[in-house]
Amino acid sequence: MTNEELILRINDLRKQKNAIILAHNYQIPEVQDIADYIGDSLGLARKAAQTNAETIVFCGVHFMAETTSVISPNKRVLIPDLEAGCSLADTITAEQLRTWKGEHPGAVVVMYVNTTAEVKAETDYCCTSSNAMDVINSIPDDKEILFGPDKFLGSYIQLMTGRDNMRIWDGACHVHEKIGDLNLGEKQREYPEAEILIHPECGCSTSCMLNSAFYHDCKDAHIYSTGGMIDFVKESEAEEFVVATETGILHRMKKENQGKNFIPANEESVCEFMKRINLQNVYEALEYDQFEVKVPEELAEKAIKPIERMLAIG
């Protein structure tokens, strides 16, 4: 089928099956364009919790579909491609977290939402890049914190909050880690009128914070979640932006901000897992109800607690 035919079939099927299509900001343009809602991890989780749809087609990666299953246990959650995984979520297992907790009795565990349901079940609080600061600030100052799995987000939060009792797991997203190798000062000299937007999963987010503090060569750089970037661009009077995150977000930025110019900090910042989902497998998910993601009830009961705390904060 052509893309036009697939879109018609998808639209028919979602009406017939009372389905909603949720898409992450990093999805390919065609998938973003047919989604009922596009957002970052926190926005997608909230939308999944609020929807009255019977079926949720989750166009993102597997841990996001798992989170949706935990939030909405009575709904059918479909992921169009089971191989849409996450390199960051793969950096920590539930067994590793249990061992880490054993080494730090009494510590509060804060895990980035980019983790499996098994890891969430061992966690006190989940967070996303958009509310991680609020989550950390909600924890008493005298409490030791185990933060994971993203070391760059953890280092950024530690810098911003001054919490020297944070212990940070050594994990990273393979896409954002590559962006961390960039010298954003050079990028700024190349585009002197541009605002620079940096995702806190990037190594360059922490380096920019340090450079700004000591050398003042990261001016006009702003550190935001993908949702925060979208909001900033809409409100900014600037006409040009250098964006340091996965390149999929540029489609939405261009579509919603006609006349503004967006430059990827690194054109190779592409998540191959996010890009596995396309119109064909979205159609097949709806047509055949295939690739359902269902978290077992006992596990979901443990994993829901830190997710609910995440949704309530920030």
ABEGO torsion letter per residue (X at the ends): XBAAAAAAAAAAAAAAAGBBBBBBAABBAAAAAABABBBBAAAAAAAAAABABABBBBBBBAAAAAAAAAABAABBBBBABAABBBAAAAABBAAAAAAAAAABBGBBBBBBABBBAAAAAABABBBBAAAAAAAAAABBAABBBBBOABAAAAAAAAAAAGBAABBBBBBBBAAAAAAAABBAAAAAAABAABBBBBBAABAAAAAAAAAAAAAGAABGBBBBBAAAAAAAAAABABABBBBBBBAAAAAAAAAABBGBBBBBABAABBBAAAAABBAAAAAAAAAAGBGBBBBBAAAAAAAAAAAAAAAABX
